Amino acid sequence: MNPQISIELLDDNHQTIDQPRDFMAVAEPFLNQLLGDLWKTADPPVAILMAIPGDDNNLYGDDPLTYHTPAIGYIQLRIHYQGRMQYYHPHSIVEVLTPGLRQWLAELSRPPKAEGYRIKTPNIRQLVRKSTPIPKGVTEITPYAPGEQPSFRIRPIPPPSPELNLLKSFDALPPDDQWVATPDHTDFVNVLIEKKLHDEILYHRQFSNQMEEGGFLVGQIFENQDQSNTYIAHVKAMIPAEQVGASFLHFTFTGDSFERIKQRISMDYKGQRLLGWFHTHLFPAYGALGLSTIDLRLHFTTFRIPWQIAGLINLDGQHRVLRFYVRQGDVMPLCYHQTINGGQTP
């Protein structure tokens, strides 16, 4: 990050409060929460500002601050160590700066009322990465005027209830060492994946090392007969999405993506269901470092059935790690998962 990039706190008249602080100094509390000592021991981090408006321009909390550089909505963080990529992912500016801004405000003695903050740099146009075109299949929606109502009504059709089944009825294999359970796991959904598919994903399928890729999880969902209000997700296919909106920012689906997967399921996977989605991260798997806030937003707004899951494949050269997550409130903990030989025990 260019040392000339700094953050200014502003009062109600948009006048500067306190001395401006270096961008990375304000970002440090967020980086500590996200990566621990990893970012300090690695090579100096590369942080590229992105000329893409953010979804949320206000500092989170009871006393929000308004972000006054809204055209620069995201930042791409890249961390290398001894020539290897250790972390490579975008984050919203608001997310990165929020912990540091809170800490900054707490350090001020008799602070005047802070109203907002902004990025300060003499050459901001030379430092940002321009946005990519909107992918095909994405349509801008104009909100209704106050009091205006649509001329039609949409009533969602609830999905059919899952059938009952037992975990012991599947030909499950012992879990690998990398799948040892931790307190971060939930048993709300237990994921079973065909061993042949598991080996293909971890050892054979080609993935880009330049851009995140992803698609859909297809298989069967059962209610766990041994434990009420829990489910068994039997993943039989991980199908790459078509007509996606993937870019250097993040992986997204379009309306055409869902239309194509519905056709694939009806033609090639009769009797199966859409269990969720999966995508790649272009850096190693570290402890609790899993889905990003951008990933959570995509899942929460797109995959609304409680038992739908998200698969994550971390790519680290030839080494890959596959994990699954499911929504629990406003977070997504890990699911227990293991391979099966090919189905239920006869």
N, C-alpha and C positions, 0 to 999 in steps of 0.2 A: 504494500500500500504506500503510495506517495506520501512522504511526511508532511506535505503541504495541505493534505486533506484533514480538516478538523471539524469539530462539532461546536456549535454555538447554542447556548441557552438564551431564550428570548422572553421579555416581559410582554405585557398587554399592548405596548406600543411598538413591538418588534425591535426593541433595543436590547443589546447584548447584556446578559447578566454574567458576571465573573469572566475570567479569561477563557478563551476558546481552548478546547482540549483535543489532542490528537485522536483521530478516529479509532485507531487500534487500542489506545488507552481506555477509551469508553467501551470498546467492544470486549475488553479483557474479561470482565466477569461472566459474560455469555460464553466465551471460549473456554473458560475454566469449567463452567457447568457442563458444557457439551463434550469436551475432549480431555479434561483433566490436564495432566502434564504433557500430553502428547504434542500439543501445538507449541509448547515451550522448548522441548528437546529436539524438535524437527528443524529443518531449514526455515528461514523467515517465511511466514505465510504470505501467499499471494491472494490479494482481495481485489476483485474487479467489480466496480460499480456497474449497475445495469439500468439502462434507460427504459425501464418498464414500470408503469404505475403500479403501486402496491394495492392490495385489497383492503388494507386497514392502515390508515395513516396516523392513528393516534396511539400514544403510549398506553399500554395496558395498565389498569389500576383504578383506584377510586378517584384520583385526581389526574385525569389524562392530560397529556401535553399534545399539542397539534404539531405534526411534522410538516415543515414548510418547504420541503424539497420533494414534493410528491411524484415528480416525473422520474426520480431515481428511486425505484421501489424495492430493488433487490440487490444483493451482493453475492458474488460467486467466491467461495472460499476454497483455496487449494493449498494443501500441505504436503510437502515431500520430506523424506528422510533417507539419506544415502541413496538418492536416485530413484526411490520407489514412492509411488503415490500412496499417501496415508489417509487423505481425506479430500473429497472433491464433490461439493454440493452447494446449491444455492439456498439462501435464506433471505427473508424480508429484512429490510433495513430496520424496521420497527422491532422485530424479534431480536436482532443482534444488539441493538442499542438500549433496549429497555432496562436490563439489569444494571448497566453502567450509569444510565441516567438517574435511576433511583438512588444509586450509591452517591452520585455526584450531588444530588439535591440534599441528601442527608448530611453531607460534609460541609455545606455552606452554613456560616454563622449568620443568623438573622437574615435569611434569604428573602429578597423581594418575591412577590408572587410570580412564579414562572408560568408562562402561557404556552410556550412551544420551543422547538429546536429546529436546527437546519444544518445542512452540510455547507462548509465554507471551503472553497478552493478557487484559485485564480484561473484555472484551465479545466473546468469541469467537463467541457465538451470533448476534450482530448482523452479523458480518463474513463468515460463510460463506454460500455458495449451496447450497441444499438439493438433494439428489439427485432425479433424475427416476424415475418408476416403471419397474420392470423391463419391457422390451418383451415383447409376446406372442411365444410361440415359444421363450422361454428357460426352461429347467427347472433347478431346483436339484438337484445330484447329491450324494447322501450317500456318502462313501467307505466301502469295506468295512472291517470291523473287522480288527485284526491277525490274520493267518492265514486269514481268510475268503476264499473264491474264488467267482467267479460260477458259476452253474449252466450256463453256455453258453460257447462259444468263438467269437470273431470272427477270421476270417482275411481280411486285406485282399486284394482282387483287384488284381494289378498292372496298370497301364494298358498298352495295346498299344504296342509300340515304334514310334517315329516312322519314317516312310519317309525314304529318302535324297533329297536335292535340292541344287541349286546356287543360290547367290545370283544368279549371272549369268543364271539362267533367268527371273528376274522382271523386269518392265518398270519398273525403279526410276528415280525422278527424282533429280536432284542435291539433296543436303541443303541446307536453308535455313541462313542464317548462324547462327541461334540453336542449331543442332544441331552446331556445330563440335566435333569430338572433343577430349577432354581426357584427361589421365592417369588421371582417375577412372573412365573407362569400362572395361567388360569386353566381350570378344567371345564370352563363353560363350553368350549368346543375342543374335542380331541380330534386331531388330524391324522388320518391314515393315508399314505401315499404309496402307489404301486412301486415296487423296487425297480422295475425296469425304467419307469418314468424318472424316479429319483436319480438313478445312475446317469440317465441321459442328460438331465439338467446339470448335475455336478461335474460330469466328465466329458460329455460329447457335444452338447448343443452349442452352436456358435453364437456368441453375444458380442456386441460392439464394445470396444474399450474407449470410445470417444463420446458416446451418447447413451443415456438411459433408454432401455427397452422394456417392454412388458406385454401383458396380455391378460387372458382370462383363465380362471380355474374352473374346470368342469368335472362333475362327478355326481355322487349321491349324498344326501343329507339324511340323517336318522336322529330321532330322539333317543337318548341313552336310557334304556329300560332300567339300568341299575342305579341311576341317579337322576331324579327329576330336574327339569329345567336345565339340562345339559344336552349336548349334541355330539354326534359323530360325523365328521366330514370325510368322506372317502374320495380323495382326489384321483381321478383317472386320466386327466389330460390337462396340460398347461399350454394353451393355444395362443400363439402370438397374435396381438391385435392388429387389425388392418385399419387404414385411414386414421392413424393416431395423430395427435398434435405434439409429438415429441420435439424438443428443441434443447438448446444449451441450458434452458431454465429448468425444465422438469418434464416428466412424462405425463401426458394427459390423454384422455379418450375423447372421441367425438361421437355425435349421433350415429354416423355411419359405422363406427366401430361396433356399437351395440346391435345395429341392424344386421351386420355380417355375422356376429357371433350367434345371434338367434337363428339365423339360417343354418349355420354349421351344426348347432345342437339339434335342430329339427331334422337335418338330413343325415348327419354322421354319428350323432350321439343320442339316439332316441332313448327316452326314459331317464336321461341325465338332466342335471340342473346347473345353473350358473352359481357356483359356490363363492365367487369373489374374483380377485384379480392378483396379479403379481407384477413385479418390476425389478430392475437391477439397480444397484448402487456401485459406483466405480471406485470403491475403496474397500479395505479389509473390514471385517466385522470386529467390533470392539465392545465387549461386555454388553452394557445396556444400550449402547448406541445403535438404534434401530431405525424406525420410521421417522422421517422428518416432519416438521409442522405442515409442510406443503403436502406430504403424503397423507397425513391425518385429515387435512381439509378435503382432499379428493375422496378419501374413503367415506367420511361422514356425510358428504353431500351426494355421493353417487351410489354407494352400496348400503342401502338403508335397512335391509333385513338383518335382525340382530345376529344371526349365526353366520353371516357372510364374512369371509376371512381375507386377509391380505398376505400374500407371499412375498418375501424379500430375498433376493439373491445378491450377496456381496461378492464382487469380483476382485481378486488379488492375484494377478498373473494367472498361473495355472490352478491356484487354490480358490475354491468357492465354498460359501456357507449358505445354506438354505434354511430360512426360518419362516414361521407363520404367526400372524397376529389376529386378534379379534377385538371388537369394540367392547369396552366396559365403562359406561359413563362417558367421560370426555378424554379417556386415555385408551391405549391399545396395548395390553400386555401380550406376552408370548403365549402361544398354545403348546400343549404337549403334542408331539407328533412322532410317528415312527413308520417304518416301511412295512408293507405286507407283500406276500408272495404273488398275489394276483386276485384276491377276492376273499369271499367267506369260506370257512372250512366246510367241506361237504357234510 
